[in-house]
Amino acid sequence: MTSTPALFKNARLVLPDSELTGTLVVQDGRIADISQATQVPGHDCDGDFLLPGLVELHTDHLETHYAPRPKVRWNPVAAVQAHDAQIACAGITTVFDALRVGMDEDADLRAPDMRKLADAIETGLAENRLRADHFIHLRCEVSAPDVMESYALFRDDPKVRLISLMDHTPGQRQFVSLDSYKVYYQGKRGFTDAQMDAFIADRKARASSLAPEHRRQLSAAAQAQGIGIASHDDATVAHVEEAVALKTGIAEFPTTMEAAQASRAAGMAVLMGAPNVVRGGSHSGNISAKALAEAGCLDILSSDYIPASLIQAAFQLADEVEAISLADAVAMITRTPARAIGLDDRGSLETGLRADLVQVRMVGNVPIVRGVWREGRRVA
């Protein structure tokens, strides 16, 4: 049965390559028409921007709702609902929830906790509890002894659509500087200098013996299941060459210009954190996302740990980087991440695609999300 069309009028429509003030028509959850008409009945956007629903590939935000304090565990379905509400109100209509696979032996959360959260996501979707469309992204710590055992908990889960190959061993990638690594861990764990040195030596030895084989096994498993692969925190050309050999399609958070340029040259989509853009640089002293944008080496933004940063970063890049239009910046949080993971039915204001929509008003330099629709149904 065909539904009655819904009209969004007086909107500043951010199209794939331009902007248009006019009307967008939705029918049966899809975009049916886009025109310059304004004198029509329907939802009045009052001159606000109308964007495609945002597509988020890597957010660590869910864990803070499930484990809000050390040793505290919230009901997993309730935690997913709270996370989902914040995601949707940030304009995100498609989200890849990042769950950790491979843990340190003293980690507060374990693999069964991650499986509980995955089950809660799937329960929320099945019971129509959630506003956004959810998929699962497994953050695989390749140097962890239990990474393959933990990955096995998700092997037959159809919601898993992306894995990232991560290695937080000191002295490389994100933690090239041992000084910053020591500050982080000694502050977190209260180690003495001697204990810290022993911890670093153990982590390096463990990574040397485990990480290469785990990378190969995870890549092979993901390819066999048709799951996308991302490489995390690449810093050197050698890291990128290794990622290419493992059939990686996304370069997540490269830490240097060299790695970002090599990733781009190899055909990978370069993803950086929206908080990096909003803050004006990396919190850990690595390459800034804005520098990559200015060099033409930035394809995708991720909200990482602050959902609201995604839309703010896009408007900020469009304002601060001369070569990036608003349409270009919006593509980094909509069309490009969707295409990078094979979701060709969304991410752009084009006829025939899903009517995932975000109404945004700019007040000063911080955007306000005034309405969110998923497949034409208002969710926030």
KOLVO-248716 format. One record per residue (C-alpha): residue number from 0; residue in three letters; x, y, z. Coordinates in pm, whole numbers, plus 50000, padded with zeros to 5 digits. Layout:
<nodes>
<node gugu="NUM" milo="Ala" x="X" y="Y" z="Z"/>
...
</nodes>
This chain:
<nodes>
<node gugu="0" milo="Met" x="50000" y="50000" z="50000"/>
<node gugu="1" milo="Thr" x="50142" y="50338" z="49897"/>
<node gugu="2" milo="Ser" x="50167" y="50599" z="50173"/>
<node gugu="3" milo="Thr" x="50072" y="50967" z="50147"/>
<node gugu="4" milo="Pro" x="50375" y="51175" z="50042"/>
<node gugu="5" milo="Ala" x="50543" y="51392" z="50306"/>
<node gugu="6" milo="Leu" x="50691" y="51726" z="50201"/>
<node gugu="7" milo="Phe" x="50979" y="51919" z="50354"/>
<node gugu="8" milo="Lys" x="50959" y="52276" z="50224"/>
<node gugu="9" milo="Asn" x="51168" y="52593" z="50263"/>
<node gugu="10" milo="Ala" x="51477" y="52382" z="50323"/>
<node gugu="11" milo="Arg" x="51840" y="52452" z="50235"/>
<node gugu="12" milo="Leu" x="51898" y="52112" z="50078"/>
<node gugu="13" milo="Val" x="52260" y="51995" z="50085"/>
<node gugu="14" milo="Leu" x="52282" y="51786" z="49770"/>
<node gugu="15" milo="Pro" x="52581" y="51571" z="49664"/>
<node gugu="16" milo="Asp" x="52758" y="51857" z="49485"/>
<node gugu="17" milo="Ser" x="52562" y="52171" z="49564"/>
<node gugu="18" milo="Glu" x="52295" y="52342" z="49775"/>
<node gugu="19" milo="Leu" x="51937" y="52414" z="49672"/>
<node gugu="20" milo="Thr" x="51661" y="52600" z="49853"/>
<node gugu="21" milo="Gly" x="51339" y="52416" z="49790"/>
<node gugu="22" milo="Thr" x="51128" y="52111" z="49873"/>
<node gugu="23" milo="Leu" x="51202" y="51743" z="49924"/>
<node gugu="24" milo="Val" x="50925" y="51485" z="49889"/>
<node gugu="25" milo="Val" x="50923" y="51153" z="50078"/>
<node gugu="26" milo="Gln" x="50707" y="50857" z="49988"/>
<node gugu="27" milo="Asp" x="50724" y="50502" z="50129"/>
<node gugu="28" milo="Gly" x="51042" y="50583" z="50318"/>
<node gugu="29" milo="Arg" x="51231" y="50700" z="50009"/>
<node gugu="30" milo="Ile" x="51311" y="51035" z="49854"/>
<node gugu="31" milo="Ala" x="51059" y="51073" z="49575"/>
<node gugu="32" milo="Asp" x="51137" y="51422" z="49442"/>
<node gugu="33" milo="Ile" x="51356" y="51729" z="49493"/>
<node gugu="34" milo="Ser" x="51255" y="52066" z="49349"/>
<node gugu="35" milo="Gln" x="51279" y="52441" z="49395"/>
<node gugu="36" milo="Ala" x="50911" y="52464" z="49483"/>
<node gugu="37" milo="Thr" x="50841" y="52643" z="49812"/>
<node gugu="38" milo="Gln" x="50470" y="52737" z="49802"/>
<node gugu="39" milo="Val" x="50346" y="52389" z="49891"/>
<node gugu="40" milo="Pro" x="50188" y="52230" z="50199"/>
<node gugu="41" milo="Gly" x="50409" y="52025" z="50429"/>
<node gugu="42" milo="His" x="50670" y="52045" z="50704"/>
<node gugu="43" milo="Asp" x="50820" y="52396" z="50699"/>
<node gugu="44" milo="Cys" x="51197" y="52381" z="50757"/>
<node gugu="45" milo="Asp" x="51196" y="52761" z="50797"/>
<node gugu="46" milo="Gly" x="51518" y="52803" z="50599"/>
<node gugu="47" milo="Asp" x="51711" y="52542" z="50797"/>
<node gugu="48" milo="Phe" x="51959" y="52306" z="50634"/>
<node gugu="49" milo="Leu" x="51827" y="51963" z="50541"/>
<node gugu="50" milo="Leu" x="52105" y="51702" z="50529"/>
<node gugu="51" milo="Pro" x="52113" y="51328" z="50470"/>
<node gugu="52" milo="Gly" x="52108" y="51126" z="50791"/>
<node gugu="53" milo="Leu" x="52461" y="51093" z="50928"/>
<node gugu="54" milo="Val" x="52650" y="50764" z="50896"/>
<node gugu="55" milo="Glu" x="52884" y="50684" z="51186"/>
<node gugu="56" milo="Leu" x="53140" y="50404" z="51140"/>
<node gugu="57" milo="His" x="53328" y="50410" z="51472"/>
<node gugu="58" milo="Thr" x="53183" y="50519" z="51804"/>
<node gugu="59" milo="Asp" x="53304" y="50398" z="52144"/>
<node gugu="60" milo="His" x="53012" y="50572" z="52310"/>
<node gugu="61" milo="Leu" x="52802" y="50268" z="52402"/>
<node gugu="62" milo="Glu" x="53038" y="50137" z="52671"/>
<node gugu="63" milo="Thr" x="52994" y="50452" z="52882"/>
<node gugu="64" milo="His" x="52622" y="50373" z="52917"/>
<node gugu="65" milo="Tyr" x="52679" y="50007" z="53001"/>
<node gugu="66" milo="Ala" x="52969" y="50067" z="53244"/>
<node gugu="67" milo="Pro" x="52917" y="50422" z="53376"/>
<node gugu="68" milo="Arg" x="53148" y="50358" z="53674"/>
<node gugu="69" milo="Pro" x="53416" y="50095" z="53745"/>
<node gugu="70" milo="Lys" x="53249" y="49764" z="53838"/>
<node gugu="71" milo="Val" x="52902" y="49910" z="53765"/>
<node gugu="72" milo="Arg" x="52698" y="49734" z="53495"/>
<node gugu="73" milo="Trp" x="52375" y="49880" z="53360"/>
<node gugu="74" milo="Asn" x="52096" y="49678" z="53204"/>
<node gugu="75" milo="Pro" x="52237" y="49623" z="52852"/>
<node gugu="76" milo="Val" x="51911" y="49691" z="52666"/>
<node gugu="77" milo="Ala" x="51856" y="50009" z="52867"/>
<node gugu="78" milo="Ala" x="52217" y="50108" z="52799"/>
<node gugu="79" milo="Val" x="52170" y="50058" z="52424"/>
<node gugu="80" milo="Gln" x="51850" y="50265" z="52432"/>
<node gugu="81" milo="Ala" x="52023" y="50552" z="52611"/>
<node gugu="82" milo="His" x="52315" y="50540" z="52368"/>
<node gugu="83" milo="Asp" x="52077" y="50521" z="52071"/>
<node gugu="84" milo="Ala" x="51881" y="50827" z="52188"/>
<node gugu="85" milo="Gln" x="52196" y="51036" z="52208"/>
<node gugu="86" milo="Ile" x="52314" y="50908" z="51870"/>
<node gugu="87" milo="Ala" x="51983" y="50990" z="51701"/>
<node gugu="88" milo="Cys" x="51959" y="51335" z="51858"/>
<node gugu="89" milo="Ala" x="52303" y="51409" z="51711"/>
<node gugu="90" milo="Gly" x="52158" y="51345" z="51364"/>
<node gugu="91" milo="Ile" x="52310" y="50997" z="51323"/>
<node gugu="92" milo="Thr" x="52064" y="50761" z="51153"/>
<node gugu="93" milo="Thr" x="52310" y="50478" z="51079"/>
<node gugu="94" milo="Val" x="52563" y="50379" z="51343"/>
<node gugu="95" milo="Phe" x="52834" y="50115" z="51369"/>
<node gugu="96" milo="Asp" x="52867" y="50047" z="51741"/>
<node gugu="97" milo="Ala" x="53231" y="49968" z="51819"/>
<node gugu="98" milo="Leu" x="53276" y="49673" z="52056"/>
<node gugu="99" milo="Arg" x="53615" y="49562" z="52184"/>
<node gugu="100" milo="Val" x="53755" y="49221" z="52093"/>
<node gugu="101" milo="Gly" x="54078" y="49132" z="52271"/>
<node gugu="102" milo="Met" x="54135" y="49265" z="52622"/>
<node gugu="103" milo="Asp" x="54415" y="49316" z="52872"/>
<node gugu="104" milo="Glu" x="54394" y="49069" z="53157"/>
<node gugu="105" milo="Asp" x="54295" y="49342" z="53403"/>
<node gugu="106" milo="Ala" x="54038" y="49514" z="53178"/>
<node gugu="107" milo="Asp" x="53717" y="49620" z="53350"/>
<node gugu="108" milo="Leu" x="53507" y="49480" z="53063"/>
<node gugu="109" milo="Arg" x="53550" y="49134" z="52913"/>
<node gugu="110" milo="Ala" x="53445" y="48957" z="52593"/>
<node gugu="111" milo="Pro" x="53114" y="48829" z="52743"/>
<node gugu="112" milo="Asp" x="53021" y="49192" z="52817"/>
<node gugu="113" milo="Met" x="53071" y="49277" z="52451"/>
<node gugu="114" milo="Arg" x="52853" y="48984" z="52348"/>
<node gugu="115" milo="Lys" x="52582" y="49104" z="52590"/>
<node gugu="116" milo="Leu" x="52589" y="49447" z="52427"/>
<node gugu="117" milo="Ala" x="52568" y="49294" z="52079"/>
<node gugu="118" milo="Asp" x="52269" y="49087" z="52191"/>
<node gugu="119" milo="Ala" x="52110" y="49399" z="52339"/>
<node gugu="120" milo="Ile" x="52154" y="49588" z="52011"/>
<node gugu="121" milo="Glu" x="51987" y="49307" z="51825"/>
<node gugu="122" milo="Thr" x="51706" y="49286" z="52082"/>
<node gugu="123" milo="Gly" x="51652" y="49660" z="52052"/>
<node gugu="124" milo="Leu" x="51625" y="49635" z="51675"/>
<node gugu="125" milo="Ala" x="51395" y="49333" z="51682"/>
<node gugu="126" milo="Glu" x="51162" y="49498" z="51936"/>
<node gugu="127" milo="Asn" x="51161" y="49835" z="51753"/>
<node gugu="128" milo="Arg" x="51315" y="50011" z="52053"/>
<node gugu="129" milo="Leu" x="51580" y="50202" z="51860"/>
<node gugu="130" milo="Arg" x="51573" y="50523" z="51660"/>
<node gugu="131" milo="Ala" x="51886" y="50471" z="51448"/>
<node gugu="132" milo="Asp" x="51984" y="50179" z="51226"/>
<node gugu="133" milo="His" x="52256" y="49984" z="51411"/>
<node gugu="134" milo="Phe" x="52542" y="49765" z="51291"/>
<node gugu="135" milo="Ile" x="52843" y="49629" z="51480"/>
<node gugu="136" milo="His" x="53209" y="49722" z="51437"/>
<node gugu="137" milo="Leu" x="53457" y="49494" z="51615"/>
<node gugu="138" milo="Arg" x="53768" y="49673" z="51741"/>
<node gugu="139" milo="Cys" x="54018" y="49385" z="51737"/>
<node gugu="140" milo="Glu" x="54328" y="49430" z="51953"/>
<node gugu="141" milo="Val" x="54569" y="49211" z="51758"/>
<node gugu="142" milo="Ser" x="54832" y="49195" z="52033"/>
<node gugu="143" milo="Ala" x="54586" y="49054" z="52290"/>
<node gugu="144" milo="Pro" x="54617" y="48679" z="52362"/>
<node gugu="145" milo="Asp" x="54238" y="48629" z="52363"/>
<node gugu="146" milo="Val" x="54149" y="48820" z="52046"/>
<node gugu="147" milo="Met" x="54067" y="48516" z="51832"/>
<node gugu="148" milo="Glu" x="53872" y="48347" z="52111"/>
<node gugu="149" milo="Ser" x="53673" y="48669" z="52160"/>
<node gugu="150" milo="Tyr" x="53619" y="48715" z="51787"/>
<node gugu="151" milo="Ala" x="53465" y="48368" z="51773"/>
<node gugu="152" milo="Leu" x="53173" y="48497" z="51986"/>
<node gugu="153" milo="Phe" x="53071" y="48711" z="51687"/>
<node gugu="154" milo="Arg" x="53162" y="48484" z="51398"/>
<node gugu="155" milo="Asp" x="52807" y="48414" z="51281"/>
<node gugu="156" milo="Asp" x="52654" y="48752" z="51371"/>
<node gugu="157" milo="Pro" x="52508" y="48918" z="51058"/>
<node gugu="158" milo="Lys" x="52512" y="49260" z="51227"/>
<node gugu="159" milo="Val" x="52894" y="49260" z="51223"/>
<node gugu="160" milo="Arg" x="52982" y="49457" z="50910"/>
<node gugu="161" milo="Leu" x="53323" y="49604" z="50996"/>
<node gugu="162" milo="Ile" x="53635" y="49510" z="51192"/>
<node gugu="163" milo="Ser" x="53936" y="49725" z="51271"/>
<node gugu="164" milo="Leu" x="54283" y="49585" z="51327"/>
<node gugu="165" milo="Met" x="54426" y="49769" z="51627"/>
<node gugu="166" milo="Asp" x="54753" y="49750" z="51818"/>
<node gugu="167" milo="His" x="54812" y="49980" z="52114"/>
<node gugu="168" milo="Thr" x="55156" y="49842" z="52194"/>
<node gugu="169" milo="Pro" x="55388" y="50113" z="52332"/>
<node gugu="170" milo="Gly" x="55650" y="50261" z="52102"/>
<node gugu="171" milo="Gln" x="55450" y="50253" z="51778"/>
<node gugu="172" milo="Arg" x="55133" y="50378" z="51606"/>
<node gugu="173" milo="Gln" x="54928" y="50589" z="51851"/>
<node gugu="174" milo="Phe" x="55193" y="50554" z="52121"/>
<node gugu="175" milo="Val" x="55514" y="50632" z="51934"/>
<node gugu="176" milo="Ser" x="55611" y="50851" z="52227"/>
<node gugu="177" milo="Leu" x="55690" y="50637" z="52530"/>
<node gugu="178" milo="Asp" x="55675" y="50950" z="52744"/>
<node gugu="179" milo="Ser" x="55308" y="51007" z="52664"/>
<node gugu="180" milo="Tyr" x="55238" y="50634" z="52705"/>
<node gugu="181" milo="Lys" x="55398" y="50639" z="53050"/>
<node gugu="182" milo="Val" x="55199" y="50945" z="53154"/>
<node gugu="183" milo="Tyr" x="54878" y="50772" z="53044"/>
<node gugu="184" milo="Tyr" x="54938" y="50436" z="53210"/>
<node gugu="185" milo="Gln" x="55116" y="50552" z="53522"/>
<node gugu="186" milo="Gly" x="54831" y="50791" z="53584"/>
<node gugu="187" milo="Lys" x="54576" y="50518" z="53518"/>
<node gugu="188" milo="Arg" x="54740" y="50235" z="53711"/>
<node gugu="189" milo="Gly" x="54974" y="50402" z="53957"/>
<node gugu="190" milo="Phe" x="55284" y="50214" z="53837"/>
<node gugu="191" milo="Thr" x="55630" y="50298" z="53967"/>
<node gugu="192" milo="Asp" x="55895" y="50368" z="53703"/>
<node gugu="193" milo="Ala" x="56030" y="50013" z="53740"/>
<node gugu="194" milo="Gln" x="55684" y="49861" z="53708"/>
<node gugu="195" milo="Met" x="55616" y="50078" z="53404"/>
<node gugu="196" milo="Asp" x="55936" y="49967" z="53231"/>
<node gugu="197" milo="Ala" x="55851" y="49602" z="53295"/>
<node gugu="198" milo="Phe" x="55497" y="49655" z="53165"/>
<node gugu="199" milo="Ile" x="55627" y="49813" z="52843"/>
<node gugu="200" milo="Ala" x="55876" y="49531" z="52785"/>
<node gugu="201" milo="Asp" x="55603" y="49272" z="52834"/>
<node gugu="202" milo="Arg" x="55367" y="49448" z="52593"/>
<node gugu="203" milo="Lys" x="55634" y="49475" z="52324"/>
<node gugu="204" milo="Ala" x="55727" y="49106" z="52354"/>
<node gugu="205" milo="Arg" x="55365" y="49001" z="52344"/>
<node gugu="206" milo="Ala" x="55291" y="49207" z="52032"/>
<node gugu="207" milo="Ser" x="55597" y="49074" z="51853"/>
<node gugu="208" milo="Ser" x="55487" y="48714" z="51905"/>
<node gugu="209" milo="Leu" x="55111" y="48751" z="51854"/>
<node gugu="210" milo="Ala" x="55014" y="49053" z="51645"/>
<node gugu="211" milo="Pro" x="55129" y="48950" z="51293"/>
<node gugu="212" milo="Glu" x="54951" y="48613" z="51298"/>
<node gugu="213" milo="His" x="54638" y="48759" z="51456"/>
<node gugu="214" milo="Arg" x="54623" y="49023" z="51181"/>
<node gugu="215" milo="Arg" x="54637" y="48752" z="50917"/>
<node gugu="216" milo="Gln" x="54375" y="48534" z="51086"/>
<node gugu="217" milo="Leu" x="54132" y="48822" z="51141"/>
<node gugu="218" milo="Ser" x="54171" y="48951" z="50788"/>
<node gugu="219" milo="Ala" x="54109" y="48604" z="50644"/>
<node gugu="220" milo="Ala" x="53801" y="48555" z="50862"/>
<node gugu="221" milo="Ala" x="53657" y="48894" z="50769"/>
<node gugu="222" milo="Gln" x="53715" y="48839" z="50397"/>
<node gugu="223" milo="Ala" x="53548" y="48500" z="50414"/>
<node gugu="224" milo="Gln" x="53241" y="48658" z="50574"/>
<node gugu="225" milo="Gly" x="53230" y="48965" z="50349"/>
<node gugu="226" milo="Ile" x="53306" y="49201" z="50639"/>
<node gugu="227" milo="Gly" x="53482" y="49533" z="50582"/>
<node gugu="228" milo="Ile" x="53833" y="49579" z="50724"/>
<node gugu="229" milo="Ala" x="53990" y="49894" z="50868"/>
<node gugu="230" milo="Ser" x="54348" y="49947" z="50980"/>
<node gugu="231" milo="His" x="54386" y="50155" z="51294"/>
<node gugu="232" milo="Asp" x="54648" y="50417" z="51384"/>
<node gugu="233" milo="Asp" x="54886" y="50349" z="51093"/>
<node gugu="234" milo="Ala" x="55196" y="50566" z="51123"/>
<node gugu="235" milo="Thr" x="55438" y="50451" z="50851"/>
<node gugu="236" milo="Val" x="55438" y="50340" z="50488"/>
<node gugu="237" milo="Ala" x="55524" y="49990" z="50613"/>
<node gugu="238" milo="His" x="55204" y="49988" z="50821"/>
<node gugu="239" milo="Val" x="55005" y="50090" z="50514"/>
<node gugu="240" milo="Glu" x="55170" y="49825" z="50296"/>
<node gugu="241" milo="Glu" x="55077" y="49564" z="50557"/>
<node gugu="242" milo="Ala" x="54718" y="49694" z="50557"/>
<node gugu="243" milo="Val" x="54699" y="49676" z="50177"/>
<node gugu="244" milo="Ala" x="54820" y="49315" z="50185"/>
<node gugu="245" milo="Leu" x="54539" y="49237" z="50429"/>
<node gugu="246" milo="Lys" x="54274" y="49380" z="50191"/>
<node gugu="247" milo="Thr" x="54198" y="49680" z="50409"/>
<node gugu="248" milo="Gly" x="53952" y="49938" z="50273"/>
<node gugu="249" milo="Ile" x="53954" y="50205" z="50546"/>
<node gugu="250" milo="Ala" x="54248" y="50378" z="50717"/>
<node gugu="251" milo="Glu" x="54121" y="50471" z="51064"/>
<node gugu="252" milo="Phe" x="54295" y="50757" z="51244"/>
<node gugu="253" milo="Pro" x="54634" y="50752" z="51067"/>
<node gugu="254" milo="Thr" x="54876" y="50927" z="51299"/>
<node gugu="255" milo="Thr" x="55103" y="51090" z="51038"/>
<node gugu="256" milo="Met" x="55071" y="51271" z="50707"/>
<node gugu="257" milo="Glu" x="55296" y="51005" z="50552"/>
<node gugu="258" milo="Ala" x="55057" y="50724" z="50646"/>
<node gugu="259" milo="Ala" x="54748" y="50917" z="50536"/>
<node gugu="260" milo="Gln" x="54897" y="50997" z="50195"/>
<node gugu="261" milo="Ala" x="55011" y="50639" z="50144"/>
<node gugu="262" milo="Ser" x="54666" y="50509" z="50243"/>
<node gugu="263" milo="Arg" x="54497" y="50745" z="50000"/>
<node gugu="264" milo="Ala" x="54737" y="50647" z="49723"/>
<node gugu="265" milo="Ala" x="54656" y="50280" z="49788"/>
<node gugu="266" milo="Gly" x="54284" y="50346" z="49743"/>
<node gugu="267" milo="Met" x="54180" y="50339" z="50107"/>
<node gugu="268" milo="Ala" x="53931" y="50586" z="50253"/>
<node gugu="269" milo="Val" x="54098" y="50792" z="50527"/>
<node gugu="270" milo="Leu" x="53889" y="50831" z="50843"/>
<node gugu="271" milo="Met" x="53967" y="51079" z="51123"/>
<node gugu="272" milo="Gly" x="53796" y="51186" z="51443"/>
<node gugu="273" milo="Ala" x="53546" y="51471" z="51444"/>
<node gugu="274" milo="Pro" x="53660" y="51569" z="51799"/>
<node gugu="275" milo="Asn" x="54006" y="51624" z="51646"/>
<node gugu="276" milo="Val" x="53849" y="51882" z="51410"/>
<node gugu="277" milo="Val" x="53641" y="52051" z="51678"/>
<node gugu="278" milo="Arg" x="53928" y="52072" z="51928"/>
<node gugu="279" milo="Gly" x="54176" y="52189" z="51664"/>
<node gugu="280" milo="Gly" x="54408" y="51890" z="51696"/>
<node gugu="281" milo="Ser" x="54472" y="51540" z="51826"/>
<node gugu="282" milo="His" x="54449" y="51489" z="52203"/>
<node gugu="283" milo="Ser" x="54749" y="51255" z="52181"/>
<node gugu="284" milo="Gly" x="54974" y="51481" z="51973"/>
<node gugu="285" milo="Asn" x="54933" y="51306" z="51637"/>
<node gugu="286" milo="Ile" x="54848" y="51466" z="51299"/>
<node gugu="287" milo="Ser" x="54545" y="51696" z="51302"/>
<node gugu="288" milo="Ala" x="54240" y="51610" z="51096"/>
<node gugu="289" milo="Lys" x="54230" y="51964" z="50961"/>
<node gugu="290" milo="Ala" x="54585" y="51929" z="50828"/>
<node gugu="291" milo="Leu" x="54480" y="51616" z="50641"/>
<node gugu="292" milo="Ala" x="54172" y="51796" z="50507"/>
<node gugu="293" milo="Glu" x="54387" y="52083" z="50381"/>
<node gugu="294" milo="Ala" x="54616" y="51832" z="50210"/>
<node gugu="295" milo="Gly" x="54322" y="51658" z="50041"/>
<node gugu="296" milo="Cys" x="54374" y="51341" z="50246"/>
<node gugu="297" milo="Leu" x="54053" y="51324" z="50449"/>
<node gugu="298" milo="Asp" x="53749" y="51124" z="50335"/>
<node gugu="299" milo="Ile" x="53543" y="51031" z="50642"/>
<node gugu="300" milo="Leu" x="53478" y="51178" z="50986"/>
<node gugu="301" milo="Ser" x="53383" y="50972" z="51292"/>
<node gugu="302" milo="Ser" x="53238" y="51107" z="51615"/>
<node gugu="303" milo="Asp" x="53453" y="50855" z="51807"/>
<node gugu="304" milo="Tyr" x="53363" y="50940" z="52168"/>
<node gugu="305" milo="Ile" x="53136" y="51250" z="52125"/>
<node gugu="306" milo="Pro" x="52830" y="51190" z="51903"/>
<node gugu="307" milo="Ala" x="52748" y="51560" z="51865"/>
<node gugu="308" milo="Ser" x="53095" y="51632" z="51727"/>
<node gugu="309" milo="Leu" x="53015" y="51478" z="51389"/>
<node gugu="310" milo="Ile" x="52783" y="51746" z="51255"/>
<node gugu="311" milo="Gln" x="52977" y="52027" z="51422"/>
<node gugu="312" milo="Ala" x="53303" y="51914" z="51260"/>
<node gugu="313" milo="Ala" x="53147" y="51909" z="50913"/>
<node gugu="314" milo="Phe" x="53026" y="52269" z="50937"/>
<node gugu="315" milo="Gln" x="53358" y="52372" z="51090"/>
<node gugu="316" milo="Leu" x="53562" y="52217" z="50808"/>
<node gugu="317" milo="Ala" x="53343" y="52385" z="50547"/>
<node gugu="318" milo="Asp" x="53400" y="52718" z="50720"/>
<node gugu="319" milo="Glu" x="53774" y="52683" z="50784"/>
<node gugu="320" milo="Val" x="53915" y="52494" z="50483"/>
<node gugu="321" milo="Glu" x="53888" y="52690" z="50159"/>
<node gugu="322" milo="Ala" x="53891" y="52387" z="49930"/>
<node gugu="323" milo="Ile" x="53607" y="52212" z="50117"/>
<node gugu="324" milo="Ser" x="53248" y="52315" z="50044"/>
<node gugu="325" milo="Leu" x="52961" y="52233" z="50277"/>
<node gugu="326" milo="Ala" x="52854" y="51961" z="50032"/>
<node gugu="327" milo="Asp" x="53207" y="51814" z="50049"/>
<node gugu="328" milo="Ala" x="53210" y="51822" z="50429"/>
<node gugu="329" milo="Val" x="52862" y="51673" z="50459"/>
<node gugu="330" milo="Ala" x="52969" y="51389" z="50228"/>
<node gugu="331" milo="Met" x="53239" y="51300" z="50486"/>
<node gugu="332" milo="Ile" x="52967" y="51221" z="50741"/>
<node gugu="333" milo="Thr" x="52706" y="51074" z="50507"/>
<node gugu="334" milo="Arg" x="52769" y="50947" z="50154"/>
<node gugu="335" milo="Thr" x="53138" y="50855" z="50179"/>
<node gugu="336" milo="Pro" x="53117" y="50640" z="50495"/>
<node gugu="337" milo="Ala" x="52803" y="50474" z="50360"/>
<node gugu="338" milo="Arg" x="52974" y="50385" z="50032"/>
<node gugu="339" milo="Ala" x="53293" y="50275" z="50208"/>
<node gugu="340" milo="Ile" x="53101" y="50002" z="50388"/>
<node gugu="341" milo="Gly" x="52872" y="49907" z="50099"/>
<node gugu="342" milo="Leu" x="52552" y="50083" z="50209"/>
<node gugu="343" milo="Asp" x="52451" y="50226" z="49873"/>
<node gugu="344" milo="Asp" x="52088" y="50294" z="49969"/>
<node gugu="345" milo="Arg" x="52156" y="50595" z="50193"/>
<node gugu="346" milo="Gly" x="52382" y="50890" z="50268"/>
<node gugu="347" milo="Ser" x="52271" y="51136" z="49999"/>
<node gugu="348" milo="Leu" x="51973" y="51352" z="49908"/>
<node gugu="349" milo="Glu" x="51892" y="51180" z="49581"/>
<node gugu="350" milo="Thr" x="51566" y="51039" z="49448"/>
<node gugu="351" milo="Gly" x="51525" y="50669" z="49520"/>
<node gugu="352" milo="Leu" x="51748" y="50664" z="49827"/>
<node gugu="353" milo="Arg" x="51633" y="50623" z="50186"/>
<node gugu="354" milo="Ala" x="51470" y="50928" z="50337"/>
<node gugu="355" milo="Asp" x="51713" y="50955" z="50629"/>
<node gugu="356" milo="Leu" x="51708" y="51328" z="50700"/>
<node gugu="357" milo="Val" x="51845" y="51581" z="50949"/>
<node gugu="358" milo="Gln" x="51714" y="51936" z="50989"/>
<node gugu="359" milo="Val" x="51990" y="52164" z="51116"/>
<node gugu="360" milo="Arg" x="52001" y="52530" z="51213"/>
<node gugu="361" milo="Met" x="52328" y="52716" z="51257"/>
<node gugu="362" milo="Val" x="52336" y="52952" z="51555"/>
<node gugu="363" milo="Gly" x="52681" y="53104" z="51594"/>
<node gugu="364" milo="Asn" x="52934" y="52830" z="51522"/>
<node gugu="365" milo="Val" x="52746" y="52542" z="51687"/>
<node gugu="366" milo="Pro" x="52474" y="52368" z="51485"/>
<node gugu="367" milo="Ile" x="52138" y="52276" z="51640"/>
<node gugu="368" milo="Val" x="51973" y="51953" z="51529"/>
<node gugu="369" milo="Arg" x="51602" y="52041" z="51504"/>
<node gugu="370" milo="Gly" x="51463" y="51719" z="51364"/>
<node gugu="371" milo="Val" x="51571" y="51369" z="51255"/>
<node gugu="372" milo="Trp" x="51385" y="51125" z="51028"/>
<node gugu="373" milo="Arg" x="51478" y="50766" z="50941"/>
<node gugu="374" milo="Glu" x="51313" y="50628" z="50629"/>
<node gugu="375" milo="Gly" x="51067" y="50917" z="50648"/>
<node gugu="376" milo="Arg" x="50963" y="50849" z="51008"/>
<node gugu="377" milo="Arg" x="51050" y="51110" z="51269"/>
<node gugu="378" milo="Val" x="51281" y="50964" z="51536"/>
<node gugu="379" milo="Ala" x="51414" y="51277" z="51711"/>
</nodes>
